[in-house]
Amino acid sequence: MSVALVCAGSAGCAATDVEPTPEAVTIGVAAAPSLAEAFTEIITAFEAEHPNVTVSMELGRSHQIAEGLSERTDINIFASASEESMATAEAEGTVSDPTVFARNHVVVAVPSGNPLGVAGLADFAREGVRVGLCDPTVPCGRAGDTLLSEANIVPTDVTRSPGSRALTSQLADNRVDVGIVYRTDVASSRGWVTQAEVSEVERELARSAGTTRYVLARVPAGDAGEAAQSEATASDEFVDLVLSSRGRTALLNSGLEAIPG
């Protein structure tokens, strides 16, 4: 705490306690795209309560983020949609204390109004139905491939997208007639994309084939200076908010299943 002297003419000076202004801090959060909506809500709340802290969010494929963490000094927190990618980062020593905090799963999705009347997985192989799937290198792509394989369905007209959000946009634009995407992206599409009315058996099959567990971890700083300590403190507080009841509410609002910490 600092002390300032306030003088008023011949009245003399009085010692007044003045709280020091907190130093400005920026922390970086690297997250899977399907966390965008929830983390935007959490970041807004965090910055309102920590006016000296700015949170910079970067969205990207989990495996690419994990592979590049050793060369990044601007990332303090990693939120992965792949346990495998987080395990890779942990093995390389670039993250600490990984915690599973949420779940997401894939659903069969169609453009609003379901123009082709898709009613089940069998329609993926129907002539004239344009099928959208995520790239097999990302979790939603692997989930979609697993789901169709377990249902013994071989689609004939397939378009691959780099991720669930991109595929959801294609559904919204009617560039594909049906796709397998994360339910979070359906929830954030503002009604342009809906879940197809498939059977309960197929819904459960989708859940078992494509449930993703999200993992949150700190990325330790490479030095122990004062700035690094400030970032570490802010990062710990951000992680605490994500794992709190308010963080879980934000996750639920975006369509995720929150896992109590």
Rosetta blueprint (number, residue, H / E / L):
1 M L
2 S E
3 V E
4 A E
5 L E
6 V E
7 C E
8 A L
9 G H
10 S H
11 A H
12 G L
13 C E
14 A E
15 A E
16 T E
17 D E
18 V E
19 E L
20 P L
21 T L
22 P L
23 E L
24 A L
25 V E
26 T E
27 I E
28 G E
29 V E
30 A E
31 A E
32 A L
33 P H
34 S H
35 L H
36 A H
37 E H
38 A H
39 F H
40 T H
41 E H
42 I H
43 I H
44 T H
45 A H
46 F H
47 E H
48 A H
49 E H
50 H L
51 P L
52 N L
53 V E
54 T E
55 V E
56 S E
57 M E
58 E E
59 L E
60 G L
61 R L
62 S H
63 H H
64 Q H
65 I H
66 A H
67 E H
68 G H
69 L H
70 S H
71 E H
72 R L
73 T L
74 D L
75 I L
76 N L
77 I E
78 F E
79 A E
80 S E
81 A L
82 S L
83 E H
84 E H
85 S H
86 M H
87 A H
88 T H
89 A H
90 E H
91 A H
92 E L
93 G L
94 T L
95 V L
96 S E
97 D E
98 P E
99 T E
100 V E
101 F E
102 A E
103 R E
104 N E
105 H E
106 V E
107 V E
108 V E
109 A E
110 V E
111 P E
112 S L
113 G L
114 N L
115 P L
116 L L
117 G L
118 V L
119 A L
120 G L
121 L H
122 A H
123 D H
124 F H
125 A H
126 R L
127 E L
128 G L
129 V L
130 R L
131 V E
132 G E
133 L E
134 C E
135 D L
136 P L
137 T L
138 V L
139 P H
140 C H
141 G H
142 R H
143 A H
144 G H
145 D H
146 T H
147 L H
148 L H
149 S H
150 E H
151 A L
152 N L
153 I L
154 V L
155 P L
156 T L
157 D L
158 V E
159 T E
160 R E
161 S E
162 P L
163 G L
164 S H
165 R H
166 A H
167 L H
168 T H
169 S H
170 Q H
171 L H
172 A H
173 D L
174 N L
175 R L
176 V L
177 D L
178 V E
179 G E
180 I E
181 V E
182 Y E
183 R H
184 T H
185 D H
186 V H
187 A H
188 S L
189 S L
190 R L
191 G L
192 W L
193 V E
194 T E
195 Q E
196 A L
197 E L
198 V L
199 S L
200 E H
201 V H
202 E H
203 R H
204 E H
205 L H
206 A H
207 R H
208 S H
209 A H
210 G L
211 T E
212 T E
213 R E
214 Y E
215 V E
216 L E
217 A E
218 R E
219 V L
220 P L
221 A L
222 G L
223 D L
224 A L
225 G L
226 E H
227 A H
228 A H
229 Q H
230 S H
231 E H
232 A H
233 T H
234 A H
235 S H
236 D H
237 E H
238 F H
239 V H
240 D H
241 L H
242 V H
243 L H
244 S L
245 S H
246 R H
247 G H
248 R H
249 T H
250 A H
251 L H
252 L H
253 N H
254 S L
255 G L
256 L L
257 E E
258 A E
259 I L
260 P L
261 G L
